[in-house]
Amino acid sequence: MKIWIKILVGSLLGIALGALLPAGPKSMELFSFLSRLFIQIGRYVLLPLTFASLAIGTFELRRERLLLPTYGRLVLYLLGSTVLLVIVGILTVIIFSPQRIPIPVAQETAMRLPGVKETLLTVFPTNLFQVLVGPGQLLLPLAVLAFLLGLNLAFDLRITTPVVELLDSLNRIFYHLNSLVCELFGFAMIAVAAYFLMTLRQYDLGMFKQIIMILTIDSGLVVFAVYPLVLYFVGERDNPYKWLYAVIAPALVGFFSGDHYLSVTMLAKHGHENLGVPRRVGSAAYTLFGIFGRAGTALVTAAGFLLVLKSYSTLEVSFLQVLWTILFTTLISLALGSVPGLGAYVALSTLCGIYGRGIQEGYLILKPIAPLLVSYGVLLDVLASAFVSLLVARKQKVWREVDRFDFV
């Protein structure tokens, strides 16, 4: 059975379970634990797989003299997709003009993103081996080490060949283990999807129906129009919906789990076996987007922030406020690698804090739909990562075509 069918069936069973079970404290506690457990199992191989694949992939790119062109295209597409989706999110809010949300009387400690100094100290600890034994919440320190290691594997092949072969073997072993997790994750989706729906049932979402509808329209527009059009005109001008079919499983997992790192493990499998993206491009793309690529989260953040502005003021949003939102939403999206499971909510909190002017706690008006904000963001993030890796592999002429009947 195809992986995407297993994931879809598990998701549907989870939705049915989440709708039928009472969302009481005991059931919420149980499904919260199960969801967290299965997400951690799904991410179990992420760091070792990323380390081995990025190190050997960097070595292969440098050996083929494709390192700078590959990373140059990745960075260009990453920034371009982020700005494009931010503009889409802003335009839909301006066009449809959702109703204002009542301002709640509540306080909450805002979640803080790590600063530049703190991040640099984490990336370069006193002892290099600390990077390998960290808590597993950050990809950046491990990615930097793997990238530097890959760069230095080419200085003398007589010396480095054993290490290259070891990394290649480790990568294949971890990939095989990750494949097993992907094959069985359909069972986990029952608990993950059930907890997702039970969480939403805790609140009355009636007053949020307009912004939810706008985000649904945004997601549909991006998934079925924007991404396919970009793939068609920037790519080889073949059927772009074939590639959407190829990544159904990572998209579903990303949406219901709301965890970007979990979807990276799914992309590692589906990107190679469905999209035909080779290891040397896929390892770079999925790692880079796993840390910095939050185009979908940026769209959701921009739309949510404009709604906060409208709710706190009777005036229309000005052109300068729109420009400010585009700039700072894009910048904040690049710093969300430390919060793989709370991206849109943390970004919205940070954006409100930077803007100030009495709306530092404005993000709280959207707290009841925080799981939906995060899920919509991760869904679009995952697809952006997948399609950019496909475009770059094609542009670098290292892409391998896979027949849709051979998709996993």
Contacts in CASP RR format, 6 or more apart in sequence:
PFRMAT RR
TARGET T0000
AUTHOR 0000-0000-0000
METHOD contacts of the structure
MODEL  1
MKIWIKILVGSLLGIALGALLPAGPKSMELFSFLSRLFIQIGRYVLLPLT
FASLAIGTFELRRERLLLPTYGRLVLYLLGSTVLLVIVGILTVIIFSPQR
IPIPVAQETAMRLPGVKETLLTVFPTNLFQVLVGPGQLLLPLAVLAFLLG
LNLAFDLRITTPVVELLDSLNRIFYHLNSLVCELFGFAMIAVAAYFLMTL
RQYDLGMFKQIIMILTIDSGLVVFAVYPLVLYFVGERDNPYKWLYAVIAP
ALVGFFSGDHYLSVTMLAKHGHENLGVPRRVGSAAYTLFGIFGRAGTALV
TAAGFLLVLKSYSTLEVSFLQVLWTILFTTLISLALGSVPGLGAYVALST
LCGIYGRGIQEGYLILKPIAPLLVSYGVLLDVLASAFVSLLVARKQKVWR
EVDRFDFV
2 407 0 8 1.000
2 408 0 8 1.000
3 182 0 8 1.000
3 183 0 8 1.000
3 185 0 8 1.000
3 249 0 8 1.000
3 269 0 8 1.000
3 270 0 8 1.000
3 408 0 8 1.000
4 248 0 8 1.000
4 249 0 8 1.000
4 252 0 8 1.000
4 407 0 8 1.000
6 183 0 8 1.000
6 185 0 8 1.000
6 186 0 8 1.000
6 189 0 8 1.000
7 185 0 8 1.000
7 186 0 8 1.000
7 189 0 8 1.000
7 248 0 8 1.000
7 249 0 8 1.000
7 252 0 8 1.000
7 253 0 8 1.000
8 248 0 8 1.000
8 252 0 8 1.000
9 186 0 8 1.000
10 186 0 8 1.000
10 187 0 8 1.000
10 189 0 8 1.000
10 190 0 8 1.000
10 193 0 8 1.000
11 189 0 8 1.000
11 193 0 8 1.000
11 252 0 8 1.000
11 256 0 8 1.000
12 193 0 8 1.000
13 189 0 8 1.000
13 190 0 8 1.000
13 193 0 8 1.000
14 189 0 8 1.000
14 190 0 8 1.000
14 191 0 8 1.000
14 192 0 8 1.000
14 193 0 8 1.000
14 194 0 8 1.000
14 197 0 8 1.000
15 193 0 8 1.000
15 194 0 8 1.000
15 197 0 8 1.000
17 190 0 8 1.000
17 193 0 8 1.000
17 194 0 8 1.000
18 31 0 8 1.000
18 193 0 8 1.000
18 194 0 8 1.000
18 195 0 8 1.000
18 197 0 8 1.000
18 198 0 8 1.000
18 201 0 8 1.000
19 197 0 8 1.000
21 27 0 8 1.000
21 194 0 8 1.000
21 198 0 8 1.000
23 198 0 8 1.000
23 201 0 8 1.000
23 202 0 8 1.000
27 198 0 8 1.000
28 195 0 8 1.000
28 198 0 8 1.000
28 199 0 8 1.000
28 202 0 8 1.000
31 191 0 8 1.000
31 194 0 8 1.000
31 195 0 8 1.000
31 198 0 8 1.000
32 195 0 8 1.000
34 191 0 8 1.000
34 195 0 8 1.000
35 191 0 8 1.000
35 192 0 8 1.000
35 194 0 8 1.000
35 195 0 8 1.000
35 196 0 8 1.000
35 257 0 8 1.000
38 185 0 8 1.000
38 188 0 8 1.000
38 191 0 8 1.000
38 192 0 8 1.000
39 188 0 8 1.000
39 192 0 8 1.000
39 257 0 8 1.000
39 259 0 8 1.000
39 262 0 8 1.000
41 181 0 8 1.000
41 188 0 8 1.000
42 181 0 8 1.000
42 185 0 8 1.000
42 188 0 8 1.000
42 262 0 8 1.000
42 265 0 8 1.000
43 259 0 8 1.000
43 261 0 8 1.000
43 262 0 8 1.000
43 265 0 8 1.000
44 181 0 8 1.000
45 174 0 8 1.000
45 177 0 8 1.000
45 178 0 8 1.000
45 181 0 8 1.000
45 265 0 8 1.000
46 139 0 8 1.000
46 261 0 8 1.000
46 262 0 8 1.000
46 264 0 8 1.000
46 265 0 8 1.000
47 136 0 8 1.000
47 139 0 8 1.000
47 142 0 8 1.000
48 170 0 8 1.000
48 174 0 8 1.000
49 171 0 8 1.000
49 174 0 8 1.000
49 175 0 8 1.000
49 177 0 8 1.000
49 178 0 8 1.000
49 265 0 8 1.000
49 268 0 8 1.000
50 139 0 8 1.000
50 142 0 8 1.000
50 143 0 8 1.000
50 146 0 8 1.000
50 264 0 8 1.000
50 283 0 8 1.000
50 286 0 8 1.000
50 287 0 8 1.000
51 132 0 8 1.000
51 142 0 8 1.000
51 145 0 8 1.000
51 146 0 8 1.000
52 146 0 8 1.000
52 167 0 8 1.000
52 170 0 8 1.000
52 171 0 8 1.000
52 174 0 8 1.000
53 171 0 8 1.000
53 174 0 8 1.000
53 175 0 8 1.000
53 268 0 8 1.000
53 279 0 8 1.000
53 282 0 8 1.000
53 283 0 8 1.000
54 143 0 8 1.000
54 146 0 8 1.000
54 147 0 8 1.000
54 150 0 8 1.000
54 283 0 8 1.000
54 284 0 8 1.000
54 287 0 8 1.000
55 146 0 8 1.000
55 147 0 8 1.000
55 149 0 8 1.000
55 150 0 8 1.000
55 153 0 8 1.000
55 167 0 8 1.000
56 150 0 8 1.000
56 164 0 8 1.000
56 167 0 8 1.000
56 168 0 8 1.000
56 171 0 8 1.000
56 279 0 8 1.000
56 280 0 8 1.000
56 283 0 8 1.000
57 150 0 8 1.000
57 279 0 8 1.000
57 280 0 8 1.000
57 283 0 8 1.000
57 284 0 8 1.000
58 67 0 8 1.000
58 146 0 8 1.000
58 147 0 8 1.000
58 149 0 8 1.000
58 150 0 8 1.000
58 151 0 8 1.000
58 153 0 8 1.000
58 280 0 8 1.000
58 283 0 8 1.000
58 284 0 8 1.000
59 150 0 8 1.000
59 151 0 8 1.000
59 153 0 8 1.000
59 154 0 8 1.000
59 164 0 8 1.000
59 167 0 8 1.000
60 279 0 8 1.000
60 280 0 8 1.000
61 67 0 8 1.000
61 70 0 8 1.000
61 280 0 8 1.000
61 281 0 8 1.000
61 284 0 8 1.000
62 150 0 8 1.000
62 151 0 8 1.000
62 154 0 8 1.000
63 154 0 8 1.000
64 280 0 8 1.000
66 280 0 8 1.000
66 396 0 8 1.000
66 398 0 8 1.000
69 396 0 8 1.000
70 280 0 8 1.000
70 281 0 8 1.000
70 284 0 8 1.000
70 392 0 8 1.000
70 396 0 8 1.000
71 284 0 8 1.000
71 288 0 8 1.000
73 391 0 8 1.000
73 392 0 8 1.000
73 395 0 8 1.000
73 396 0 8 1.000
74 284 0 8 1.000
74 285 0 8 1.000
74 288 0 8 1.000
74 388 0 8 1.000
74 392 0 8 1.000
75 288 0 8 1.000
77 388 0 8 1.000
77 391 0 8 1.000
77 392 0 8 1.000
78 288 0 8 1.000
78 289 0 8 1.000
78 292 0 8 1.000
78 293 0 8 1.000
78 295 0 8 1.000
78 388 0 8 1.000
79 330 0 8 1.000
80 295 0 8 1.000
81 295 0 8 1.000
81 384 0 8 1.000
81 388 0 8 1.000
82 293 0 8 1.000
82 294 0 8 1.000
82 295 0 8 1.000
82 296 0 8 1.000
82 298 0 8 1.000
82 330 0 8 1.000
82 333 0 8 1.000
82 334 0 8 1.000
83 326 0 8 1.000
83 330 0 8 1.000
84 226 0 8 1.000
84 295 0 8 1.000
85 222 0 8 1.000
85 226 0 8 1.000
85 295 0 8 1.000
85 296 0 8 1.000
85 298 0 8 1.000
85 299 0 8 1.000
85 380 0 8 1.000
85 384 0 8 1.000
86 295 0 8 1.000
86 298 0 8 1.000
86 299 0 8 1.000
86 302 0 8 1.000
86 325 0 8 1.000
86 326 0 8 1.000
86 329 0 8 1.000
86 330 0 8 1.000
87 326 0 8 1.000
88 218 0 8 1.000
88 221 0 8 1.000
88 222 0 8 1.000
88 226 0 8 1.000
88 299 0 8 1.000
89 218 0 8 1.000
89 299 0 8 1.000
89 300 0 8 1.000
89 302 0 8 1.000
89 303 0 8 1.000
90 302 0 8 1.000
90 303 0 8 1.000
90 306 0 8 1.000
90 322 0 8 1.000
90 325 0 8 1.000
90 326 0 8 1.000
92 214 0 8 1.000
92 217 0 8 1.000
92 218 0 8 1.000
92 221 0 8 1.000
92 303 0 8 1.000
93 214 0 8 1.000
93 302 0 8 1.000
93 303 0 8 1.000
93 304 0 8 1.000
93 306 0 8 1.000
93 307 0 8 1.000
94 306 0 8 1.000
94 317 0 8 1.000
94 322 0 8 1.000
96 210 0 8 1.000
96 213 0 8 1.000
96 214 0 8 1.000
96 217 0 8 1.000
97 310 0 8 1.000
98 210 0 8 1.000
98 211 0 8 1.000
98 214 0 8 1.000
98 307 0 8 1.000
98 310 0 8 1.000
99 207 0 8 1.000
99 210 0 8 1.000
100 307 0 8 1.000
100 310 0 8 1.000
100 311 0 8 1.000
101 207 0 8 1.000
101 208 0 8 1.000
101 211 0 8 1.000
101 307 0 8 1.000
101 311 0 8 1.000
101 365 0 8 1.000
101 366 0 8 1.000
102 207 0 8 1.000
102 311 0 8 1.000
102 365 0 8 1.000
103 311 0 8 1.000
103 312 0 8 1.000
103 362 0 8 1.000
103 365 0 8 1.000
104 364 0 8 1.000
104 365 0 8 1.000
104 367 0 8 1.000
106 361 0 8 1.000
106 364 0 8 1.000
107 361 0 8 1.000
108 361 0 8 1.000
108 364 0 8 1.000
108 367 0 8 1.000
110 349 0 8 1.000
110 350 0 8 1.000
110 352 0 8 1.000
110 353 0 8 1.000
110 360 0 8 1.000
110 361 0 8 1.000
110 363 0 8 1.000
111 339 0 8 1.000
111 342 0 8 1.000
111 345 0 8 1.000
111 346 0 8 1.000
111 349 0 8 1.000
111 350 0 8 1.000
112 350 0 8 1.000
113 332 0 8 1.000
113 335 0 8 1.000
113 336 0 8 1.000
113 338 0 8 1.000
113 339 0 8 1.000
113 346 0 8 1.000
113 350 0 8 1.000
114 122 0 8 1.000
114 335 0 8 1.000
114 338 0 8 1.000
115 335 0 8 1.000
119 140 0 8 1.000
119 338 0 8 1.000
122 138 0 8 1.000
122 140 0 8 1.000
122 141 0 8 1.000
123 131 0 8 1.000
123 140 0 8 1.000
123 141 0 8 1.000
123 144 0 8 1.000
124 144 0 8 1.000
125 131 0 8 1.000
125 141 0 8 1.000
128 145 0 8 1.000
131 141 0 8 1.000
131 142 0 8 1.000
131 144 0 8 1.000
131 145 0 8 1.000
132 142 0 8 1.000
132 145 0 8 1.000
134 141 0 8 1.000
137 338 0 8 1.000
137 340 0 8 1.000
138 337 0 8 1.000
138 338 0 8 1.000
139 261 0 8 1.000
139 287 0 8 1.000
139 290 0 8 1.000
139 291 0 8 1.000
139 337 0 8 1.000
140 291 0 8 1.000
140 337 0 8 1.000
140 338 0 8 1.000
143 287 0 8 1.000
143 291 0 8 1.000
146 287 0 8 1.000
152 160 0 8 1.000
153 160 0 8 1.000
153 163 0 8 1.000
153 164 0 8 1.000
153 167 0 8 1.000
154 160 0 8 1.000
157 164 0 8 1.000
171 279 0 8 1.000
175 268 0 8 1.000
175 269 0 8 1.000
175 272 0 8 1.000
178 265 0 8 1.000
178 268 0 8 1.000
178 269 0 8 1.000
179 269 0 8 1.000
181 265 0 8 1.000
182 249 0 8 1.000
182 265 0 8 1.000
182 266 0 8 1.000
182 269 0 8 1.000
182 270 0 8 1.000
182 408 0 8 1.000
185 253 0 8 1.000
185 266 0 8 1.000
189 252 0 8 1.000
189 253 0 8 1.000
189 256 0 8 1.000
192 253 0 8 1.000
192 256 0 8 1.000
192 257 0 8 1.000
193 256 0 8 1.000
196 256 0 8 1.000
196 257 0 8 1.000
196 371 0 8 1.000
196 375 0 8 1.000
199 371 0 8 1.000
200 369 0 8 1.000
200 371 0 8 1.000
200 372 0 8 1.000
202 368 0 8 1.000
203 368 0 8 1.000
203 369 0 8 1.000
204 368 0 8 1.000
205 212 0 8 1.000
205 368 0 8 1.000
205 369 0 8 1.000
208 366 0 8 1.000
208 368 0 8 1.000
208 369 0 8 1.000
211 303 0 8 1.000
211 304 0 8 1.000
211 307 0 8 1.000
211 366 0 8 1.000
211 369 0 8 1.000
212 369 0 8 1.000
212 372 0 8 1.000
214 303 0 8 1.000
215 300 0 8 1.000
215 303 0 8 1.000
215 372 0 8 1.000
215 373 0 8 1.000
215 376 0 8 1.000
216 376 0 8 1.000
218 299 0 8 1.000
218 300 0 8 1.000
218 303 0 8 1.000
218 376 0 8 1.000
219 376 0 8 1.000
219 379 0 8 1.000
219 380 0 8 1.000
222 296 0 8 1.000
222 299 0 8 1.000
222 380 0 8 1.000
222 383 0 8 1.000
223 244 0 8 1.000
223 379 0 8 1.000
223 380 0 8 1.000
223 383 0 8 1.000
224 244 0 8 1.000
227 240 0 8 1.000
227 244 0 8 1.000
227 383 0 8 1.000
227 384 0 8 1.000
227 387 0 8 1.000
228 240 0 8 1.000
228 241 0 8 1.000
228 244 0 8 1.000
229 240 0 8 1.000
230 387 0 8 1.000
230 391 0 8 1.000
231 240 0 8 1.000
231 243 0 8 1.000
231 387 0 8 1.000
231 390 0 8 1.000
231 391 0 8 1.000
232 238 0 8 1.000
232 240 0 8 1.000
234 391 0 8 1.000
235 391 0 8 1.000
235 394 0 8 1.000
235 395 0 8 1.000
236 394 0 8 1.000
242 404 0 8 1.000
243 275 0 8 1.000
243 386 0 8 1.000
243 387 0 8 1.000
243 390 0 8 1.000
244 383 0 8 1.000
245 404 0 8 1.000
245 407 0 8 1.000
246 270 0 8 1.000
246 271 0 8 1.000
246 274 0 8 1.000
246 275 0 8 1.000
246 386 0 8 1.000
246 402 0 8 1.000
246 404 0 8 1.000
246 407 0 8 1.000
247 267 0 8 1.000
247 270 0 8 1.000
247 271 0 8 1.000
247 274 0 8 1.000
247 275 0 8 1.000
247 382 0 8 1.000
247 383 0 8 1.000
247 386 0 8 1.000
249 266 0 8 1.000
249 270 0 8 1.000
250 263 0 8 1.000
250 266 0 8 1.000
250 267 0 8 1.000
250 270 0 8 1.000
250 382 0 8 1.000
250 386 0 8 1.000
251 263 0 8 1.000
251 379 0 8 1.000
251 382 0 8 1.000
251 383 0 8 1.000
253 262 0 8 1.000
253 263 0 8 1.000
253 266 0 8 1.000
253 382 0 8 1.000
254 260 0 8 1.000
254 262 0 8 1.000
254 263 0 8 1.000
254 266 0 8 1.000
254 375 0 8 1.000
254 378 0 8 1.000
254 379 0 8 1.000
254 382 0 8 1.000
255 375 0 8 1.000
255 376 0 8 1.000
255 378 0 8 1.000
255 379 0 8 1.000
256 375 0 8 1.000
257 263 0 8 1.000
257 378 0 8 1.000
258 341 0 8 1.000
258 371 0 8 1.000
258 374 0 8 1.000
258 375 0 8 1.000
258 378 0 8 1.000
259 340 0 8 1.000
259 341 0 8 1.000
259 378 0 8 1.000
260 290 0 8 1.000
260 294 0 8 1.000
260 337 0 8 1.000
260 340 0 8 1.000
260 341 0 8 1.000
260 343 0 8 1.000
260 378 0 8 1.000
260 381 0 8 1.000
260 382 0 8 1.000
261 290 0 8 1.000
261 340 0 8 1.000
261 341 0 8 1.000
262 340 0 8 1.000
263 378 0 8 1.000
263 381 0 8 1.000
263 382 0 8 1.000
263 385 0 8 1.000
264 286 0 8 1.000
264 287 0 8 1.000
264 289 0 8 1.000
264 290 0 8 1.000
264 385 0 8 1.000
266 382 0 8 1.000
267 286 0 8 1.000
267 382 0 8 1.000
267 385 0 8 1.000
267 386 0 8 1.000
267 389 0 8 1.000
268 282 0 8 1.000
268 286 0 8 1.000
269 408 0 8 1.000
270 386 0 8 1.000
270 408 0 8 1.000
271 277 0 8 1.000
271 282 0 8 1.000
271 386 0 8 1.000
271 389 0 8 1.000
271 390 0 8 1.000
272 278 0 8 1.000
272 279 0 8 1.000
272 282 0 8 1.000
273 402 0 8 1.000
273 406 0 8 1.000
273 407 0 8 1.000
273 408 0 8 1.000
274 402 0 8 1.000
274 407 0 8 1.000
274 408 0 8 1.000
275 386 0 8 1.000
275 389 0 8 1.000
275 390 0 8 1.000
275 393 0 8 1.000
275 402 0 8 1.000
276 390 0 8 1.000
276 393 0 8 1.000
276 399 0 8 1.000
276 400 0 8 1.000
276 401 0 8 1.000
276 402 0 8 1.000
277 285 0 8 1.000
277 389 0 8 1.000
277 390 0 8 1.000
277 393 0 8 1.000
277 399 0 8 1.000
278 393 0 8 1.000
278 398 0 8 1.000
278 399 0 8 1.000
278 400 0 8 1.000
280 398 0 8 1.000
281 389 0 8 1.000
281 392 0 8 1.000
281 393 0 8 1.000
281 396 0 8 1.000
281 398 0 8 1.000
282 389 0 8 1.000
282 393 0 8 1.000
285 385 0 8 1.000
285 388 0 8 1.000
285 389 0 8 1.000
285 392 0 8 1.000
286 385 0 8 1.000
286 389 0 8 1.000
289 381 0 8 1.000
289 384 0 8 1.000
289 385 0 8 1.000
289 388 0 8 1.000
289 389 0 8 1.000
290 337 0 8 1.000
290 340 0 8 1.000
290 381 0 8 1.000
290 385 0 8 1.000
291 337 0 8 1.000
292 333 0 8 1.000
292 334 0 8 1.000
292 337 0 8 1.000
293 333 0 8 1.000
293 334 0 8 1.000
293 381 0 8 1.000
293 384 0 8 1.000
293 385 0 8 1.000
294 333 0 8 1.000
294 334 0 8 1.000
294 336 0 8 1.000
294 337 0 8 1.000
294 343 0 8 1.000
294 347 0 8 1.000
294 377 0 8 1.000
294 381 0 8 1.000
295 333 0 8 1.000
295 380 0 8 1.000
295 381 0 8 1.000
295 384 0 8 1.000
296 376 0 8 1.000
296 377 0 8 1.000
296 378 0 8 1.000
296 379 0 8 1.000
296 380 0 8 1.000
296 381 0 8 1.000
296 384 0 8 1.000
297 333 0 8 1.000
297 336 0 8 1.000
297 343 0 8 1.000
297 344 0 8 1.000
297 347 0 8 1.000
297 374 0 8 1.000
297 377 0 8 1.000
297 378 0 8 1.000
297 380 0 8 1.000
297 381 0 8 1.000
298 329 0 8 1.000
298 330 0 8 1.000
298 332 0 8 1.000
298 333 0 8 1.000
298 347 0 8 1.000
299 377 0 8 1.000
299 380 0 8 1.000
300 344 0 8 1.000
300 373 0 8 1.000
300 374 0 8 1.000
300 376 0 8 1.000
300 377 0 8 1.000
300 380 0 8 1.000
301 329 0 8 1.000
301 332 0 8 1.000
301 333 0 8 1.000
301 344 0 8 1.000
301 347 0 8 1.000
301 348 0 8 1.000
301 351 0 8 1.000
302 325 0 8 1.000
302 326 0 8 1.000
302 329 0 8 1.000
304 348 0 8 1.000
304 366 0 8 1.000
304 373 0 8 1.000
305 325 0 8 1.000
305 329 0 8 1.000
305 348 0 8 1.000
305 351 0 8 1.000
305 352 0 8 1.000
305 355 0 8 1.000
306 317 0 8 1.000
306 322 0 8 1.000
306 325 0 8 1.000
307 365 0 8 1.000
307 366 0 8 1.000
308 348 0 8 1.000
308 352 0 8 1.000
308 359 0 8 1.000
308 362 0 8 1.000
308 363 0 8 1.000
308 365 0 8 1.000
308 366 0 8 1.000
309 317 0 8 1.000
309 321 0 8 1.000
309 359 0 8 1.000
310 317 0 8 1.000
311 362 0 8 1.000
311 365 0 8 1.000
312 358 0 8 1.000
312 359 0 8 1.000
312 362 0 8 1.000
324 355 0 8 1.000
325 351 0 8 1.000
328 351 0 8 1.000
328 354 0 8 1.000
328 355 0 8 1.000
329 347 0 8 1.000
329 351 0 8 1.000
332 347 0 8 1.000
332 350 0 8 1.000
332 351 0 8 1.000
332 354 0 8 1.000
333 347 0 8 1.000
336 343 0 8 1.000
336 346 0 8 1.000
336 347 0 8 1.000
339 346 0 8 1.000
341 374 0 8 1.000
341 378 0 8 1.000
342 370 0 8 1.000
342 374 0 8 1.000
343 374 0 8 1.000
343 377 0 8 1.000
343 378 0 8 1.000
344 370 0 8 1.000
344 373 0 8 1.000
344 374 0 8 1.000
344 376 0 8 1.000
344 377 0 8 1.000
345 363 0 8 1.000
345 366 0 8 1.000
345 367 0 8 1.000
345 370 0 8 1.000
345 373 0 8 1.000
345 374 0 8 1.000
348 363 0 8 1.000
348 366 0 8 1.000
348 373 0 8 1.000
349 363 0 8 1.000
351 363 0 8 1.000
352 359 0 8 1.000
352 360 0 8 1.000
352 361 0 8 1.000
352 362 0 8 1.000
352 363 0 8 1.000
353 359 0 8 1.000
353 360 0 8 1.000
366 373 0 8 1.000
390 399 0 8 1.000
393 399 0 8 1.000
END
